[in-house]
C-alpha cells in the first residue's frame, strides 16, 4: 500500500473506534511512551509550580536548628509536604521525619475544620487513610518499625530506598514497557472488527503471557539502549526494531530475541520508508504545539498509531508471501481477517444454540404489567408467561459479548492460538437478571432492614462496648436499609446488565436516600440527628460521606448480584398462602411501630446523643488501659496509627 492508502485506512479505523482508541493513546502519553505537546505542557506547568514551592521553602530549611514558629507557619500554609518527610527519612533522620509528619497531619485536620468542611480529616477510616498518605505517616511508621525491629538507625531508610527503586523498576517492567504491546494489540484488533471491548486491555492477563511479554520487552529496551550509546547505531536500530511491539502483540509466546530478529528481517529495506512516514506527521505535531497538544491527544496520535498498525500489516503480508525465515511465528490470521461463518458457528455452537432459543422466546408482557416488568423488574402475577419472559431476558444478558463474537463483530478468542484461560464453553447459570414479585420485594425489604439493624448494632457493640437499639423505630429493623435495597432492585433494573453503571447508580441512589432521610428526620424531630458524618473526608452537611457511600456501593452490588437472587430463590420455595400471610403480619407490626414512633421516637444515649457516648468512652478508656488496647486492636485504624515509641499512658494523653 502507498502512504495515502495506509492513512486512509487508519482514518477509517479511528472513526470506527474513536473513544477507545483516544483513551489508548492518552494512556500511552501519560506513561511516557508517546511524546506530545500536551504532555510537555503539563510537565512545564508542573515544574514551574515545583520551582515556586522550592523557592518558598528555601527561606528557612527544616534541617537547621530546632522547630521554629516560621516552620509551623510554612506547614500550615502547605509549602511543606510529603516530599520533605521522605527527604528527612532517606537522609537518615527518621525522628525529624516523624515530627514533621505529625505536624502535617495536625495542620490538615485544622485546615479541614476551619475551611471546607466537605473535606473533613478528623473522623473515619477514609480520613485516616488520606491523612496517612499526605502526611507520610505510613512511611514513617514503616521505617520506625524496621529500625526498632533490627536495632538500627538507618536500616529502615536503606530498605525504603531499595523498595522505592524496586517499585519504580517493577512499574516500568510490568506496566510502562508492556503497555506498548497492549496498545498495539488494541489497534490491530480495531482494524478488522466492528467492536473493540474495553476488556481487551487485559488480553495478556487472560492468556497468562503478561510476564513473558514484559521480559521480552525488557530485552528489547536493553538492546535499544546499548545501541543508542553508539549514536548512529541507535538511530538505525530504532527503525530496525520498530515492529517488536506489534510482533509480540500478535504472538505473545515468542522471546525478546526472536521478536528482535524477526523485526530486523522484516524492516530490511524499509527503514527509510518508515522514517519518511514518520516525517509525514510533522504537520500534525506543529498543529499540536499551537493547541497545547489537544489535537494530538484527541486525533492525530491515535491516527498515527493506527497508521503504523496498517504499515505493520502490510510488511507482515510481504513477509508471509516471501516465506521470510521466522514469518511462521506470525500465526494469528484472524487478527487480520474475519473467520468464516462456518468456523465461528462451530467454535461458538453453544452461543448459536442459545441465540436460536432467544429468537423463539415468548412475547413481552403488555400494558401496566409490561411497563412494571420492563422498567422496574416487578412481577404483578406469577403466570407461566411472566416466568418465560424473565428467563428469556436472563438468556439475552448471559449471551452478552459472545453474541457479538459469534456474529463476527468481535475478535474470536476461542480461535486464537493462545485461547484465554477464562473462556468457558458454557455460560454461568446464576440468575440475577430476574424479576421480583410484590411479595418477594416485601420480604426482601424486611430482611435488608433486619440486616442493617444487626450491622449498626454490632458496630456500636464493638466500638462502645454496649447494646444500643439503633434507628428511629423500636423494632429490630432499619427501614432505610430495606428501602435502599428494594430501590436498587427496582429503580436500577434497566442498568443491571451494566455492572460499572450499576455501581455508580447504587452510590447515587443510596446517597439520595440517606441524605433525604437525614434531612427529613432533622426537620420533623427538631434538629435531632440519628447519624452525623461531620469531620469525615468528603462529607455533605454531615448527612452523607464518601466512605459510607463506598461501603453502600459495594454492599449494593452484593445485594443486586448475589444476595437478592439467592434470597428470592428461597422465598419462591415458600407456599403462596404462607408467604402472603407472613408479609401481611409483618406489614401490620411495622405499621404499628411506625405509628407509635411518630410520637415516641427511639432516641437517647448512643442513638441521638453522641457527645454523651464519647465522654463515657473517654472516661472508661482512661480508667482501663487494657480495654483501650483491646478497642484499638478491634478498630483497625487506631491499631495502625498507634505510635510504637509511646507508652499507653502517653498515647492516651496525646
N, C-alpha and C positions, 0 to 999 in steps of 0.2 A: 504494500500500500504506500501511497505517497503521503507526505506530511498533511496535506489537505484532507485526504480521506481519513487518516488517523484522527485528526482533530474533529472532523465532522462526527465520527462515531463517538468520540469522547464527549462531545456536547450532548449528544442524544442520551448517553448513559447518565450524565449529571442531571439532565432534565427529568429522567425517569425516576431517579432515586435521590432527589435533591437534598432533602433534610438529613438523611442518614449519612450521605457522603460528605456533607458540610461538617457534620459532627465528627466524622472520622478524621477529616483534615484538621479540624480545630484541636483535637486531642494531640495530633502529631506536632502541631505548633507549640503547644504548652509543654510537651515533653522534650522539645528542642530538636526533634527530628527534621523539621522543616522550618526554615527561617522566613520571616515575613516582616513587613513594616509594622504590622500590628504588634507583633512580639517585641520588636525593637522599641516601639513607642512605650509599651508597658514597662520594659526594663529601664528605659531612660527616666520615666516618671518615678519609678520606684527608687532608682539610685539617687535622684535629686532629693527625695524625701529622707532617705537614709543619711545623705550628706548633711542635710539641715539638722537632723537629730544628733548626728555625731558632733557637729559644731556646737550645739547647745550643751551636750554632756561634757565637753572638754573644759568647760569653765571651772569645774571642781571635781577632779577624778575621785571616784569612790574608794580607790585604793589608799589614798593619802589620809593618815590620821584617823581620828575617831569619827563616829557618825555625827554629822552636823545638821543643824536646822535647815541649811540650804539643800542638803541631800534629801531630807524629808520632803521639802517643797518640790524637788525635781521628781521624786517618786509619786507624789500626789498629782503633779501635772502630767504624768505619763511619759516623761522624757527618759526615764529609766525603766527597763523591762526585762523580759525573759532572757535576752541575749547577754545582758550584764550578769545575770545569775549564772548562766552556763560558763561565761568567761572566767568568773571567780573560781568555779569548780575545776575547770580544766587547768587553771594556773596553780592548782594545789591548795586552795584556800576554801574548803567547803563550809567552814564556820561562817565566813563572811557571806558566802552564797546563801546559807540558811537565814541569816539575819535579813538580807535583802529580800529574800523570798517571802518571809513573814510580813515585812513591811509592805511589799507589793500586794499581798493578799488583803491586808487590813485597808490599804488605800482603795482597792477595788470595791470592797464591801461598803466603805464610807461613801464613795462616789455613787454607788447604786442607791444608797439611802437618800442622798441629797439631790441627785439628778433624776434621771429617767427610771422610775420605779418598775417599768416593764422589764428592765434588765437587772432584776434583783440578784444579789450574790450572797445572801445571808442564810438561806434555807434551802433544803432539798438536795438530793443526790446530784442532780444536774449542775446546781450551783457549785457544789464541792468539786465536781469534775472540771468545770470551767476554771474555777479558781486554781486548782492544782496544775492545770496546763499553763495558764497565763502567768502564774507566779513562779513556775519552775519547782514547786514543792515536791512533785513526783520525782524529779531528777535528784533533788537534794536528799529525799528520803532513800532513794536507791543507793546513792554514793555513801551516805552516812551508814546505811546498813552493811555495805560491803566493808567499809573501814572498821566498823565495830566488830564484825564477824572475824576478820583476819588480823585485827590489831594493827592496822597500817593507816598512815595518814594520807597516802597518795594512791593506794591501790584502786580505790573506787574511781578516782579521776582517770587513771590509766584505762580501766575497764570501760568507762564511759566513752573515752576517745576511740577505743577499739570497736566498741559497739556502734558508734556513730559511723565510723569508716565502713564496717561490715554492712550496716543498714543502707548506706549510700551505694555501695557496690552491689548489694543484693537487689536494690531497686533498679539500678541500671541494667543488671543482668536479666532479671525476671520481667521487667516492665518496659523500660525505655528501649533497650536493644531489640526485644521481641516484638514490640508494637509495630515495627516496620513490616514484619511478616503478616501480622494481623490486618493491617491496613491494606496490604497488597491483596490478601485473600478477599477482603470485603469488596474491593474494586473489581477483582477478577470475577466474582460471582455476580456483580451488578451488570456486567457486560451482557450476559446471556439470559438472565431471568427477570421476570416482572416484579417479583417480590424479594426483598432483602431483609429478613427478620433481624431484629436487634440482637437476638441470642447468638448470632453467628460471630459476634465478637469473641465468644468463648469457645470457638471451634477447636483450638489447641488443647484446651482442658477436656473437652468432650471426647477427643480422640486419644487423650493421655500422651501427648507429644510436646507439652509445654517446655519441660526441662531439656529435652533433646534439641528443640529448636533454639532455646536460649544458649546452650553450649555451642551450637553451630554458628549462631550469630556472634558469639564471643570470639570464636576463631576468625571469623570474617573481619571483625573490628581490629583484632591484633594484627592480622596480615596487612590491613589497610593502613594502620598506624605506623608499622615498620616501614612500609613503602613511602609514607609521607616524609620520613626522615631524609629521603633522597631527593625531595622536592619534585623534580621532573617525573620520577618514577611514581610518586603519589598521584600526580595528575593523570598519568596514563592508566594506572591501576584502578583509579576511581571509576573509569568507564569500563575497564576490563571486568571488574567485579559488580557492575551495575545491576545485573539480573539476579544476584544471590537472593534477595528477599522474595522475589517472585517465584524462583525455583523452589525455595523452602515452603512457600505458601501452597504450591501445588503438591509437593511431596515432602511432608514434614519428617519423613523417616530417614532421609539421607543425611550424611555428616557434613560438617562445615567445609572440609577439604574437597569433598565430592561436589558440593554446590559451587565452590570457587572454581574448580577445574572446568565444570560444565559451563559456567558463565563465561569464563575466559575463551573457551572454544566457540561459544555462540556469538560473542562480541567481536571475534576476529574479523577485521574488515568493516566493522560497523561503528568504531569508536568515534570517528569524525562525524559520522551521520548523527549519532546520539548527541554529540556536542552541539551541532548545528540546531537540532531540535530543541535543546535546552535554551539556546540563544534566541529562538523564535518567541519565547515567552518574556523577553526583556520588556516589551511594551506594557505587559500586564504588571510587571514589577514597578515600572515608573508610575503607572496609574495608582498602584497600591501605596507608593510613597506619598502621593498627594492626598490620598484618602485615609491616611494613618493605618493602612493595612486592611481596611474594611472590605474593599473589593477583592482582595486576595483571599481573605477568610471565607467570604460568602459566595465566591465564584471561581476566581482564577486558580486557587490552589487545588480544589477538587477536580477542576477541569484539567489541570496539568497532570495530576496523579492518574486520572482516567486515561489521558493520552499515553502515558508511559505503559499502562497496562495493555493498551492496544498495540503499542510498539513491541512489548514482550510477546504478545500472542502471535504477532507476525514473525518474529525471529524464531519462536518455538515451532511454528509450522514449517519454516525453512529447514530447521534442524531435523525435524522428523522426516521430511521428504528427502533430505540428503543423507539420511541414516548416519548422522553425526555420532561418533562414539559417546556413549553416556546418554543419548537422547531417549533411550528406552526408560530412563528414570522418570521422564515426564509422562506419566501414565494416567493422569486424571482427565480422561477425554470428555466427561460430562461437565467439566468446568468451562468448556468452550462450545459445546453443542448440547442441545436438549436430547434426552433419552427418548427413543421411540415409544409410542404409546403402549405397545405390547409388553415391552420390558418393564415399564412403570407399573402396568396393571399386575404383572407377575410379582414384582417386588413389594407392591402395596396392595396385595389381594384383599387383606383384611379391611383396608380403608375403602376400597371399591365396593366390597360387600356391605359395609355399614352405610355407605353413601346411598346404595340402592334401597336399603331399608328405610333410610330417611325420606327418600323420594316417595315411598309408599306409605308414609306416616298419616295419621289421622288428621282430620280437619281442625283448624284452630277454633276455640270457643268464640261465640259471638255475643253481642250485647254487653250488659253490665258484667256478666261472668267473664267474657273475653277481656274486657278492659281491666278488671281487677287481676285476672290471671297474668296478662301480658305485662302490665306495668308494675304491679306490686307483688306478684307471685302468690296471691291469695286464692285458695280454692273455696268457693261457696258451697260446693257439693262434693260428693265423693263417688261420682259416677265413673264407669269404665272409660268413657270418652275423655274425662279430665285426666285420668291416670295415663292414658295413652299419649295425650298431648305433652304431658310432663316428661315422659320417657323420651319422646322424640326431640324435645328441647335439650335434654341432657345429652342425647346422642350427637346432636349438632355441635355442642360445646366440646365434647370429647374428641370429635374429629379434628377440630382446631386447624393448625397449620398443616397437618398431614393431608388434609383435603387439598390444599394448595399444592403440596408436593406431588400428590397423585395426578393432579391436572397438569403438571409440568411447569408450574409458575414459580417454584422454589427449587433450589439445588437439592437433588435427591441423595440424602446422606446414606441411605441403605445401599446405593450403588457405588459408593466410594470405595477405594482400595483400603481405606482406613475407617471403617464404619464406626460411628460414635458408640461409646460404651453404654450410654444411657438409652439407646434406642430400644424400643420394645415392639414385638410383633403383634401384641395385643394391648389394648388400652387399659388404663386404670378404670376400674368399675365403681370407684367411690362416687356416690351420687350427691353432689352438692348443688346442682342446678335444679333443685326441686321446688315445688310449690307447697305452701303450708296451709292447712285448713284453719278455720277460725278457732276450733277447739285446741288444735295444736299450738297456735300462737298464744292462746290464753295460758296454757300450761307452761310454755316457754317463758312467758312474762314472769310467772311466779317462781320458776326455777332460777332464772337470772337474778331476780330480786333477792332470793334467798342466798345465792352465791355471793352477790355483792355485799349483803349484810354480814355473812361469815367472813368475808375478806376484810372489811373495815373493823369489825370487832376483833379479829385476830391481830391486826396491826396495832391497835391500842392495847391489847393484852400483852403483846411482846414489848412494846416501847414504854408503856406507862405502868405495867405490872398489875392492871386491874381490869375487870369486866365492865364495859360500857355499852349500853344499848344504843347503837348509832342510828341516826335518822330522825325525822320529824314524827314518824308513826311509832306505835308501841309494839307492833307485831314483829316477827323475825323476817322482815323484808325491807329492802330499799328500792322503792319503785323507780328511781332514776336509772338503776341498772337494768331493770326489766323493760322499761320504756325504751331505753337506748338499744337494747338487744333486739326488740321487736322492730324498731325503726330501721335498723341495719338490714334486717331480713326483708323488709317491705319497700321502704323508700329507695334502697340501693339495689333492688332486684335487677334492674336493667344493666348494671355495670358489674355484675357478679362474675362474669367470664373474663373480666379485665382486672387481674389482681392489683396492679400498680394503681390504677384509677380507684379501685375499691379501697385500698389502704388510705389514700388521702381523703377520699369521701367519708370514710369512717371517722377520721380525725375531725373533719369539718362538722359532721352531724353530732358527734359526741361533744365537741366544743360548744356547739349551739345549744344542745340540751342542757349541759352543765351550767353554762353562763345564764341561760334563761331561767333555769330552776333557782339558781342562787339569787338572781335579781328579784324573782317573784317572792321568794321566802323573806328576803330583806324588806321588801315593800309591805308585805302582809303582816309580818311579825315585828314591826317597829325596829328594823335595822339589825335584828339578831342574825348571827352567821353560824351555819352548821359546818362550814369549812372556809378557810382563808389561806390563799396562796401568796400573800404579800411577802416579799423577800425572796421568792423563788425566781430563778432565771427565766426570762421571757414569760411574765405573767401579765394578765389583763385585768386590772382593777381587783386583783386578789381572787377573782372568781374562777379563772382557768389559768393553766400554765403549761408550758411546752412539755415538761416532764410527765405530767399527768396525762396529757393528750397522747403522748407517745405510748404510754402504757395502754391507754384505751385503744389506740390503733392496732397494737399487737394483739391485745385481747379480743378486739372485734374481728380480726382475721381468723383467730382460733374459733370464735363463735360461728362465723359465716361458713367456714370451710370444713370444720371438724365437729365442734360441739353440737351445734343445732341439727345437722343431719343425723348424727348418732342418737341424740335425744329424740328426734322425730321418729326414728325407726322404732324406738321403744314405745313411744306414745301411740303409734299406729297399731301396736300389738294389743293395746287395751281395748276391751269391748266398748262399743259405741255408747251404750247407755251408761256404763260406769264412768267413762270419760266425761260425758255431758254433765252428769250429776256432780262429779268431782269439781268440774270447772264452776258450776253454779254455786256450790257451797263455798269455794274459795273466794269467789267474787262477792258473795254476801258478807263473809267475815272481813274481807278487805274494805268493802264499802262502810261497814260499821266502824272499823278502825279509823278510816279517813274522816267520817263524821265526828267521832269523838275527838280526834286530834286537831280539828279545826279550832275548837275552843280550849283544848288542853294539849298543846303540842309537847312532844318529848323534848325536854331541854334540861340544862343544868351542867354539872361538872363533867368535863370530858366530851360534852356534846356541843354546847354553845359557849361555855366559859373556858376558853383556852388558857387564860392567864392563871387561873387557879390551879390548873393541872401543871403548868410549867413551874409555879412556885413550889408545889408539893414535890414535884420530881427533883428540883434542885435541892430542897431540904433533905429528901430521902437519900440522895446520892452523896451529899456532904457528910451524912452520918454513917454511911456504909460504903467504904471504898471497894469492897469486894463486889457488891451489887453493881457498882459503877463499871467495873471491869467487865462483868458479865453482859451488861447492856451494851457496852462498847463493842464487845465481840459479836453480839447479835446485829447491831447496826453496823453494817459493813463500812459505811462512810466514815464513822467515828473511829473504827478499828484501823482503817488505812491511815487516818490523819494523826493517830496517836504518836507524839514525838518520842522517839526511842531514848533520848538522853534525859527526859524528865522523869521525876518520880510521880506517883499517882497524885500526891498532895499538890505538887507544883502544877500538874496538869489541870486539876480541878480549880485551883486558884486562878490559873490563866483563863 
